[in-house]
């Protein structure tokens, strides 16, 4: 049986590798389907007490959070491939604030009832990088859905 992907989640960190995954998400989505484009703004409401006085990020206040979400969603819209309309694939954009990217990705996939996840995979080479965590690999191990990992081309 050849699987059909009517609802696909693509997560980008707005790096060139992450953004490259968007085209692949639209490519594998069936005509008439949806690509859920997601950007996760990493933020914890409870920073380490040792460094709490240093924490000032794009989601540290409600106003900053709203602006960051709106800015990310606007940028996601700008990344929709022009061919999406001809293929009749709907783009659903969203930005969320979460303390942990992997868990947020898996939860969003479940919430949105997607058939697959597409992620950009940053290539790590060398023995020193062997022990470093990769968001893409962690999502792959935490999720029961098919996960397409896309390298920068």
C-alpha distance (Angstrom), angle and dihedral (degrees) to the residues before:
residue distance angle dihedral
X1 . . .
X2 3.80 . .
X3 3.81 110.1 .
X4 3.78 119.5 -126.3
X5 3.76 121.0 -147.1
X6 3.80 112.1 -153.9
X7 3.81 96.3 159.1
X8 3.79 119.9 35.7
X9 3.80 129.6 177.0
X10 3.80 117.7 -148.1
X11 3.79 119.1 -174.5
X12 3.78 121.1 -162.6
X13 3.77 131.8 -175.8
X14 3.83 87.5 -162.3
X15 3.79 91.8 -106.9
X16 3.80 115.7 131.5
X17 3.80 88.5 -106.7
X18 3.80 92.9 50.6
X19 3.79 92.6 45.8
X20 3.81 90.6 48.9
X21 3.82 88.4 62.9
X22 3.81 90.8 64.1
X23 3.80 94.7 71.7
X24 3.79 90.2 49.8
X25 3.81 90.7 52.1
X26 3.79 90.7 54.8
X27 3.81 90.5 44.6
X28 3.82 94.5 57.7
X29 3.81 96.2 41.0
X30 3.79 116.0 101.3
X31 3.83 117.7 -117.8
X32 3.79 108.1 -88.1
X33 3.82 91.0 27.5
X34 3.78 133.2 116.4
X35 3.77 133.7 -113.0
X36 3.79 111.9 -156.5
X37 3.80 105.7 -151.6
X38 3.80 111.2 -159.3
X39 3.78 135.3 -175.7
X40 3.80 117.8 -172.8
X41 3.79 117.1 -150.5
X42 3.78 103.9 -153.7
X43 3.78 111.2 -137.2
X44 3.76 135.9 141.6
X45 3.78 120.6 -154.2
X46 3.80 88.4 -152.5
X47 3.81 108.7 52.5
X48 3.77 122.0 -176.3
X49 3.81 108.1 -71.7
X50 3.80 88.6 -131.1
X51 3.80 92.1 62.2
X52 3.81 103.4 24.2
X53 3.80 93.0 113.6
X54 3.83 89.8 58.5
X55 3.80 96.2 52.9
X56 3.78 111.6 107.9
X57 3.77 111.0 140.0
X58 3.78 139.0 148.8
X59 3.82 91.7 -82.5
X60 3.80 100.9 39.5
X61 3.82 94.6 109.0
X62 3.79 132.6 31.4
X63 3.82 92.8 -111.1
X64 3.81 92.5 48.4
X65 3.80 89.7 46.2
X66 3.82 92.8 52.8
X67 3.81 91.5 47.4
X68 3.80 92.0 47.4
X69 3.80 91.9 50.0
X70 3.82 92.6 47.1
X71 3.81 91.7 46.9
X72 3.79 92.4 49.1
X73 3.80 92.8 47.7
X74 3.82 90.9 49.3
X75 3.79 89.7 50.7
X76 3.81 91.2 48.5
X77 3.81 89.2 53.9
X78 3.80 89.3 53.7
X79 3.83 89.1 56.2
X80 3.82 96.0 57.2
X81 3.82 106.4 118.9
X82 3.82 112.9 -117.6
X83 3.82 89.0 -128.9
X84 3.82 91.0 64.3
X85 3.81 93.1 84.1
X86 3.81 92.9 50.1
X87 3.80 89.8 50.5
X88 3.81 88.9 47.6
X89 3.79 92.8 -125.7
X90 3.79 114.2 149.5
X91 3.79 118.9 -138.6
X92 3.80 116.8 -143.0
X93 3.81 111.0 -169.0
X94 3.79 126.9 -161.4
X95 3.76 139.8 161.1
X96 3.78 120.7 -161.7
X97 3.77 134.7 -174.1
X98 3.79 114.0 -131.0
X99 3.79 137.9 154.2
X100 3.80 94.8 -133.1
X101 3.82 126.3 39.5
X102 3.82 100.1 -159.5
X103 3.80 96.3 50.3
X104 3.80 91.0 43.0
X105 3.82 91.2 51.9
X106 3.80 92.8 50.6
X107 3.82 91.9 45.4
X108 3.81 93.1 48.2
X109 3.81 90.4 49.5
X110 3.79 90.2 53.6
X111 3.81 94.2 43.4
X112 3.81 92.1 49.6
X113 3.83 92.7 43.9
X114 3.78 93.3 -132.0
X115 3.79 125.8 176.6
X116 3.81 96.8 -142.2
X117 3.80 144.0 2.5
X118 3.81 126.3 -131.8
X119 3.81 120.4 -160.2
X120 3.75 136.8 172.3
X121 3.80 110.6 -118.2
X122 3.77 118.3 -148.8
X123 3.79 107.6 -145.9
X124 3.79 114.0 -123.5
X125 3.77 117.6 -162.5
X126 3.75 133.6 -175.0
X127 3.76 136.2 39.2
X128 3.80 93.2 -82.0
X129 3.79 91.2 61.5
X130 3.80 94.5 48.1
X131 3.80 93.5 89.5
X132 3.81 96.9 42.1
X133 3.77 117.0 106.8
X134 3.77 119.5 -114.9
X135 3.80 119.5 -154.8
X136 3.80 89.8 -145.9
X137 3.80 93.7 52.3
X138 3.80 92.2 44.3
X139 3.83 91.2 52.1
X140 3.80 88.9 48.5
X141 3.80 91.0 53.9
X142 3.83 95.8 42.6
X143 3.80 99.2 45.9
X144 3.80 131.4 72.3
X145 3.81 92.7 -156.0
X146 3.80 126.2 92.8
X147 3.81 109.0 -89.9
X148 3.79 121.8 -158.4
X149 3.80 112.7 -156.5
X150 3.79 113.9 -157.9
X151 3.77 123.9 -163.0
X152 3.76 123.1 -151.2
X153 3.81 110.4 -90.9
